[in-house]
Amino acid sequence: MTEEWPEQLAVRIAHCYYNLGMTQQQIATEIGIGRARVIKLLNEARKRGLVSVQINSPLLENVELADALTQRWGLLSAEVCLSHARDEHQLASQIGAVAGNAVLSLLKDDMTIGLGWGITLKEMVSQLKSYPLNNVSVISLLGSLTRRSTIARFEATTALAAKLNAECLYLPAPIICDSEQTRELLMTQAMFQDIHQRALNADIAIVSTGGLDSSTIREVAMVDENEYRSVVKQGAIGNFLGYFIDGNATLVDHPVNSRVIGISGGVFKKIPRRVMVSGGHSKVKALAAILEQGLVTDIVTDVATARELLAGP
């Protein structure tokens, strides 16, 4: 400011604004100066240290962690929720509640939405309010679970499509085939290719990841214990987009992956907006690898997971 610093006037304005809760216009009217000068003096008071703002809330760390995640990995957005879960299901519910609002803000008419599966995404969709859109499709990014009793627990495509008043499409194939030959045969079918291409052309993808101990594929016994131990021995740290991945987020060279109907990271990156909704100690290594490779553009997670990710290896 070029004029002599009117400290007493600035203090009076700051008192009215911060202590009395008056608006800038009310202050300007009462004192008899322009609103622009009120704004300028408030800003200068902050710069000179006359005024300091302290935020007293445990949620402040959430915001700081979200900013740190965004800056470290060049994300478009990050959301972090409080972490006080007793088990994986409760954590999924807490992350899902935050993810719902974050995801809805990204959805609009005339979109194709690719959706993964798992407990966290199921929880997210179950807590969403109805949000009808026009000309929207929801497409499963992965093959289906083949055990009917497990589908309701992990699959969210139908429910999301219903809440968005959208078309719902599934890949007509299992997530893991009984052989590589079966996988190749299914992928040559015209119906599969059509839906698969539509999924790859999605405007936004909403996905999760599985740690080795919490992988949905393992939990529903789509790989047996011998296969599981073998893929871990080959360097697997988690499961992403159907495939077992290593510390570089690349596919582990293992026969199980040759039977998977999923999406490779390189192809997945062609989808413009890619939102990761996941958290938990068992998933940190996989999440870190995915973030390092730039496979997602946004993340929704919990405080404990965010701390571990930022602490690094």
N, C-alpha and C positions, 0 to 999 in steps of 0.2 A: 504494500500500500504506500502511495506517495505522500499522503497527508500524515501529520503527526499522529501517532498511535493513541486513539481515544479509549484508553483501557477501562475507565470507569463506565463509559457507555457500553463497551463490549461486555463487561461483567454484568451490568444490568440486563442486557439482552439475553445473555446466557442464563441468568437466574430465572427470567420469565419463561424461557424456552424449556430448560431442563428441569427446573424445580417446580415451577407453577403450571407447566404443561400448556402454555399458550401457543397458539400457532404463530407462524412468522408474520402473517398478515395482521393478526391481532396486535402483535408487538409493534409493528410498523405504525398502525393506526394510533395506538396509545402514546407512543413516543413522538410521533409526528415526523417520521422519516420514511423513505421508500423501502419497499420489501426487499429490493435488490441489495440495499445497503445492510439490512438485517442479515441476509444470507452471507454477505461478504464478511461481516464482523464475526458471525458464528464460526465460519471457516477459519478465520484468522486466529480466533480464540483457541481453537483446537490446535492449530499449528504452533502457537506460542506456549502451549501447555497450561493455559488458564483452565481448560476443560479437559477432563479425561473421562472416557466411558469404560466402565467395567461390566462385563457380562457375567452374571452369577447363575450359571446353569450347568448341570452335568452334560447337557446336550451340546455345549460348545465344542467339546472334544470331537464329537461326531462331525461337525462342520469342518474343523481343522484337519481331521483325517481325510475327509472327502476331498478337500482342496489339495492335500499332499498327494493323494492317489492320482488325481487329475494331472497335477504338474509332473509327477515322476514318470508317468507312462503316456503322457500326451492324450489323455482321454477327453471326450466331449463332455462327459458328466460322470459324477460319482455320488452315490448316496450311501450313508453309513448309519446303521441303527444300533441302539443299545444292545448289549449282549449279556443276558442273564438267564440263558436257557439251561435246563437240567439235562436235556437230551437232544438228539438230532432233530426229532420231529418238532419240538418246541422252537428250536432255532430256525427251522424252515418256516414256521408260522410267523415268527418275528420278522425275518427278512422278507417274506412274502408280502406282509402288510405294507412295508415301506416300498417294495418294488411295484406294487399295484399302481400307486399314484405316479411314480416315476415313469412307468411304462405308458399309462393312459395319456400322459402329456405329450407323448411322441406319436400317438396314433391319430390318423385322420382318414377322411373318405378316399376311396380309390387306391387303397393300399393292398399289397400282399404281405402277409405276416408269416414268417417261418417260425415254428415253435419246436423246441426240444421237449424232453420229458424228464420226470423225476419228482421227488417229494417237494422240493422248494418251489418249482414252477406250478405244481398242483396246488400248493398252499396259496401262492400268489393269485391264481385265477379264482380260487374258491372265495377269496376275500374282496374281489373286484365287484364294484357296483355295475349295474346294467349300463352300457354305454353304446347305444345303437349307432352304427355308422352306415354309410352308403357305399355299395360296390366294393366290399372288402372280402378278401379270402384269407382263411387261416389254414396253413398247410403244415403237416408234420414234417420236420426235417429228417427224421430217422425212420427206419423200419419199425414195425410194431412188436410189442411183447406178445409172445404166443401163449402164455398161460393166462387164461381168462380171469382167474381169481386175482391176478396182480394188476390188471389193466386199470381198474378204477382207482387204484392207489397212486399210480405214477403218471397216467396219461391225462393231459389237460387240454388237448386240441378241441375236443367236442365242447367242453364247457366254455372255453374262451370264444369260440365261434358263436355260441348261443348268446353270450353277453354282449357281443358286438353286432349281433344280427348279421353274421357273415357266413359266406360259403365255407364249408369244412371239407378238407381233402386229406386223405391218408396215402402214404406209400403202400402199394399192395404187395408187401413183402415183410418177412420177419427181420428184426434187428440183427440177429446172427443166424446165418443159414447152416444147414447140417454139413455142407461141403462148399469148397470154392467153386465147384462146377455148378451147383445149384444157384449160387449167388450170380454167376455169370449168366446163366439161363434166365433168371428172373429179371436181370437188368437189361436184357434185350427185348423184353415185352413192350409193346407200344404204349399200353396204359401206364406202365411204370415210368417209361422215359418221359411221357408227357407231364405227369405229376412231379417227377423228380426235377425236370427242367423248370417248372413253375416255382418249385421251392428254391432253386438256385437263383432265380430271378426276383426273389423277394425284395421288398423295399426295406424291411427291418427283420432281424432275427432276434429271438429271445431264447436264451439258452442257459444251461447250468453245466456243472462239471462234477464228476464223482472222484473222490479219493479212493485209494485202493481198498480201504476198509469199509467205505460207504458206497461203493459203486452199485448202482441199481442193477447192472448186468450180473454182478456177482450175487446180489441179494436174492434175485429171482431165479438163480441157478441156471442162467443161460450159458455160463461156463462152469465146468466142474472144478474141484479143488486142485486136481493135477494140472489143469490148464492154467489156473490162476497162479499157482506157485511157479510154473514155467515162465509165464509172461512177466512176472515180477523179477525173476532171475535174469531176464533179458533187458531189464532196465525200466520197466513200466513204473510210473509214479501216479497215474490216475487215468480216468477215462473221459474223453471229450469228443462230442459229436459221434458217439458210438465206438470210437477207436481207443485202444490203449496207447497212451503217449509217453514219451520219455522226458528228460529234463530240458530238452530243447523244443518241446511241444510237437515233435515229429512222431510219426507212427512207428511203433516198435515193430521190428522185423520178426514177426511171429505168426504161425498158422492161424491163430484166432482172428487176427486182423484181416486175413485174407478171406474170411467168411462174413465179415461185417458189411451191412448196408448202411453206410453213414456218409459223412462229408469230410473231405480232407481240408486241412487248414488253409491251403492256398486257394482252393475254390471258395471256401467260406468267406474269405476276405473280400471277395467281389461284391458281397451284399453290403450296401452303403452303411446301414446302421446295425450294430451287432452288440446287443445288451447281455451282459453276464449277470445272472442272478444266482449267487452261491455264497456259502460261508461254512466255516468249521475248520478245526485244526487239521483234520485228515485231508483237506482239500488245498491247503496252502501251497504245497509244492507245485501242484498242477496249475493252480491259479497264477502263481508267479511265472511259470513257464509260458502260459497263455498270454499274460500281459507283456512279458518281455518280447514276444514275437509279434505283438501288435494285432492279435487275432480278434480282439474286441474293442469297441469304441466307447463303451460305457460299462459301469459296474455298480451293482447294488450288493452290499455285503454288511457284515456286522463289525463292531468295534474291535473285538479280539482278533478277528481275521485281518482286518485292516492294519492293526499294529504289527502282526507277524509279517505281513507282506512288506511293510515299510522298513521293518528291522533288517530284512534281507537274510541271506543264508548265514 
